[in-house]
Amino acid sequence: FGDHDGIGSEVLLQHPLGVLCGKDGQIYVADSYNHKIKKLDPASKKVSTIAGTGKAGFKDGASLSAQLSEPAGIVEDDTGRLFIADTNNSLIRFLDLNKVDAQVTTLELKGVQPPAPKSRSPRRLRKRTSADTERIVINGGSSKEANLNLAISVPEGYHFSKVLYLCVCVSDCMYFGRLNSSGSCYSALIKGGKLDWEARSRFSIEIDPEDAAVVEPLDGSLSPDGTAILHFKRSSPSAITSRVNCKVYYCKEDEVCLYQSLVFEVPFNEASPESTPQEIKLPFVVKPKSPESSLQLPVAQ
């Protein structure tokens, strides 16, 4: 490899990426690590530099004094302009092949609207819940708008978990995995000391049809007293089914911590034109199950 123009096998390139057969029958090459655009004449097998100095940089102007930085892709439009993906400059440059004294110019995009933000619409209902999930059905009525008021309680002597961890023994160490705020898991290696990672009970909502309502927030953490308010507003008067999924972590003082999966299914009838906003209560009291049927988490000491 190297950087040498010439004929046939005497030509040296370095990491050529983009290759284009132009409308003029010439082959154009983005010679990336040489920071050049080169042209190959298939008839004579001659390769010559048409843009770039061989030194990485950013400079518009006459093609052989202009600078690129690792050009990687090239394409030709219908007018004979060669567009170059100037990778390390994060720009699109172009070269007019019709002109004898061609210039390298940076493409300016004007009047282009930025992409619309992704919709925070609720997810479509899953087909089924897990076997250990407690299912509660509450009629949503026919209102166009409502507050869904989650109110989850734990029995006397229990409190919502402040610590969640899962551990396994590996040699003389303990690996702990923690759920972060997005629900994904990461781990840390602990040798003694106190573990005080916090885990909050969480909720998320699904809607069917998925574009039939706007809900805010779509997911989040329950407050320390086990409550949350979800604002629901229809986008369509048709019947809707909503599902509020909850993952509840709660502990008995100085003993085990437990996990409970809940789902509130709230079907809404067709919207009534005269309806007023509703307050829909979603209450539930968590009850500890037997050790065989509950996920138990040891308490950090």
N, C-alpha and C positions, 0 to 999 in steps of 0.2 A: 504494500500500500504506500501511498505518498500523494504528491501533487505535481503532476507533470502532464502537460498537453502534448499531443503528438499524433502519431498514426499507429493503429493496431496495438500490438503487444507492448509498445514502448510507453503507452499511456498508463499513468498511475492515478488512482482514485482512493478516497478514504471514507468508508462507510456511506456509499451512495444509497439513498433511500427512495426518493421519488423518481420515477421514470415515466416519460410521456412521449408518445409518438405524435408529433405535431401535424397540423393540417398541411404544412409545407413539406412533409415527408422526412423531416429531421427528427432525431431523437434528442430529447432534453432530459438532463439528469440533475437532480438535487444532490450535489456532492457534499454531504452534510458536514463531516468533520473538517473539510477544507473551506467551508463557509462560502461556497461558490455554486453558481448554476453553470453547467457545461452543456455543449451541443456536440452531438455525434452525427457526422454525415455518413449514412450507410453506404453510399457509393464509394467514397474515398477512404472510409474508415478513419477519418480525421476527427479528433476531439479538440475542441477549443473552449476556452472560458468566455462566457458572454456576460457574466455579472459576478461581482464580488472581488475582493482583493486578496483573499486567503487569510485574512485576519478577522476574528470575530468582532462585531461591533454593530452600531446602528447609524447608518448615514444614507440619506436619499441622494439622488443626483445621477451623473453619468454612470452608466452601468459598470464600467471597469474600475471606477473609484468609489462606488457605493459599497456599503458594508452590510452583511447579513450575519446571523448567528445560528448556525446549525439548521439551515433550511431542510425541511423534511418531506414536503409534498408539493407537487406542482399540477396545475390544470390550466387548460387553454379555453378561452371563451370564443364565441362566434366571430368576434372582431379581430382575433389574432393577439389578444393580450394574454400574457402568461402570468397567472396568479401563483404566488409562492407562499407557502406556510412557513413563516420565519419563526421557527419554534422557540428559541431561547429569548427572542424579543417579544414573544406573545402578540405578533402582528401578522397581518396579511399584506404582502408587498406585491406590486405588479410591474411587469416589463412589457412594453409594446413591441412585439416582434416585427411590426410593419415599418418601424422607423430605423434609419441607418444609425443615427446617434441616439440610441435608446436610453431612456432614463428609468432608474428604479424609483418607484413612488410608493408611499405608504397609503393603503386603502383607507379612506375615511368613510365611516357609515353614518349617515345623517338621517334623522327622522325615523329611526328604527325604534319601535316600542319595546321596552324590556318585557321579558316573559311574565305572564300573570302568575302570582303566587299560587302554590299548590293549594287546592281546596282542603279545608279541614273538615270535610264531611264525615259523618259517622261511617264506620265499617258495616258491611253487610253481615247479617246474622250468620253465625256458624251453624252447622247442621245439628250438632249435638254437644252437650256438656259432658264433663267427666263424671264418672260414677259417684264420686264422693262430693259432688257439688249439691248444696241445698238449693232447691228451686222454690221461689215465692212468686205467685201470680197476683198482680194488683191491677184492677181495671182503671184505664186512663181516661175514660169518658170520651166526650166529643169536642173538647176544647181545642181551639186553634193554638193556644199558647199555655204553657204551664211551667211551674217550678217542680222538679223532682227532688224531694227532700229526703236524702238518705239519713237514717238515724239508727246506727248499729250500736247495740249495748253489749256489755260483758257482765257475767254474774258477779255477785258480791265476792270479794276476795281475789278478783282478777283485774288486770289492767291491760290496756293495749300495749303491744310490744314496743320497747325502745331499742331492742337488740335482736338482730336476726343473723344467725350464722349456721352453716353446716360444716362438719369437720370429719376428717378421716385421719387415722394414724399412718404416717409414712416414716419408717425408722423411728428416730427419737423426736421427730418434729410433728407439728400439727399444721395441716393446710386448711385454711378457712376460705370459704367462698361467700361472697356477699352479693345481694341484689342491689344494683344501683337505681337511680331515679328513673331510668328508661326501661327497667325490667331485665337488663342483661346482667351477666355474672362476671366477676373477676375475682382474683384470689390474692392472698398474701401469705407469706411464710412467717409463722409466729413461734417463738421459743419462750414460753412463759410470759408473764405480764398480763395486764387486763385488756380484754377486747371490748371496745365500746362503739362498734359500728352501729349506726342507727338504721332501722328499717321501718317504714311507715306502711300501714294498711292502705291499699290502693283500690281504685275503681276505674272502669272504662265502659264505654257505651257503644252498642251496635244498633243499627236501624235497618228495617226492611219495609219498603224499598230504601236503599241507602241514600238516595237524594231527596227523600220525601220530607226531611226535617233538618233544621239546623239546631245543634246542641252545643252549649258552651258551659263549662269545658267538656271536651270529649274524654278526657282522662285526668287523673291526678291522685293526690293523697287525701285520705280522710283526715279531718282535723283530730287533735288529740282526744276529743270526746266522742269520736266515731261518727261525725256528721259531715255532710257535704251538700251543696245545692247545685243542681244542674238545670240550666234554663233551656227549655224545649220550645221551639217554634216551628210550626208546619210550613213546608214549602208547597204542599199539595193538600187538598181537602179529603183525599182518599184515606181509607183505613190504613193504619200503620202499626207495626209491632216494634217495640223497643226492648232492649235487653241491657240491664246494668249489671256488669260483672264486678264482683268484689273479692279481693283477697285480704283476709283478716288475720292478723297475727296478734295473739294475746297471751298473757303469762299469768301464772299464779306466783305470788311473791315468794322468792327464794326457792322456787321449784321449777317444774317444766314450763316451756313455752309451747303453745299450740297454734295450729294453722287451720283456718276454715275457709272453704271456697263457697261463695254465694252467688246466685243470679236472680235478679228481680226481672221478671217478664211483665211488661206493661203494654197490653194491647190498647190502641186508641181506635174508637169507632170513627166513621166518617164525620168530618168537622161540621159543626152546626154554625150557620152564619151569625146567629145571635149569641154565640157562646162568649163567656168572659174568661180571662186568665184564671187558671186553677192552681191550687197548692196541693200537690199529690204527695202524700207521706209514704215513704218506703222504710218501715221500721222492721227491726229484727233483733232478737236477743240470742247471742251466741251461747250454745250449751256445750260444755266439754263432752267429748265422746270417750268411749273406753280406750285404754292404751293401744289395743290392737287396731283400732280404726282411726286413730288420730296421728298426725305427724307431730312428733314431740321434739323440741329443740332444747338442749341443755342450757341452763342459765349461766352466763359469764360470772366468774367469781372474782 
